[in-house]
């Protein structure tokens, strides 16, 4: 019944991301090296929604940055779709807690920016941005500038912008952390609805346990300084899920408790 | 479920809202009128005191002139048209100097931010040139470029160039790191980052520089004309000063103030149109 996944999943499933014996160190402001990640390995099957949780400083964002090709590991390797990651890939979408919208561009032109970088012709860009603005419910705000939009709307535009480039892998670094509780629930539900249709591989970093359990197929709990894997928990809740409702499900509560205890155990082990 | 409540009361609430909005707009209009009346009052009091001072002999009109004499001077000059060629020359010199200075300044700022080698090598030279009081170069420019318009343009360029260069650099440097990180993660190359993030992001700072630059261009041109020129409002000022005609001097200064206001207004209008996304430029 203890659904801790084996590190190598069933042979049949295609591996989208393989993090292999990755270690990483930073230099502290005082100039001393600090081990941020210590021999971390895990595989992510294609189409899986994986959440990484842990206290700040556990290196979860570093893993995300390595997968994005923004950081190179000191030791070990990160293999995405069979290719070792060496630099930013145009097939990876990255979302941050802050929306990073260009303030001088309308919502529509912000959604199109990734396509513009890829040289997609204007007619096709318009068609794509229309579709994604509609998907996130902002079709009537297409010509609004970021300052005219609420926080939740801006993050919706950021979701549309990330999805518009049609990435095969989504990297999300606390994408809903800057939102108020109600907006957060709405956006989680909306994102889940979109994701459940397309089932892209997602690597989702959060420190919000409820968010991790409500959204993900699997939660990896990490210890901090150095970052190690404390537990790997399968979230076998039925889909489609509604994050606002599933919070009151018994099995959800049980799983949340397991994640929470793993997190506690990781802290005590230090 | 909760929305149906609002439709019941909406009639009276909307009325009350409209009423309070009208009330608010009315009180704002009243305030605007009052501000303008007070401004006119301050101006009239100042001019009246001045006129009264000279009329009663408390102020010597030979040194201080008087509002009525300045008004008469401007009226005559504008009517018979003798001032217009000078206005055109000063305006042309200022605009050409501003345009060249702004274009080269923005280009230099961009180049220096893009190529750190250019920045490091040029730093000491540009710093020395920038701290140098450029007005001190005016006689040199007149020797080099002659008493005609080009020496005034050169002086204006020497001031505007640095203002625009420094503002462009500050604008690029102050850019939100988050935007660059996001765009990089979206797959932007260095060139794309420059054209799609850094340059548009620096435009507000460039406009700040242009507002300042246009006023400094006028300043440089007038100083140049006062030193040596055949035409221009600065030349007129020197002429009236030399012939002790206070009303001509002050009248010309007033015309210069109008030109400065006009130039500033044009930049602000362009900025307002181009920077609509900011919404708060005034």
Interface residues (C-beta under 8 A of the other chain):
Chain A: X68 X70 X88 X89 X90 X92 X93 X94 X96 X98 X100 X102 X103 X104 X105 X113 X114 X116 X117 X118 X145 X146 X147 X148 X161 X165
Chain B: X178 X179 X181 X182 X183 X184 X185 X186 X187 X188 X189 X192 X196 X197 X200 X201 X203 X275 X276 X277 X278 X279
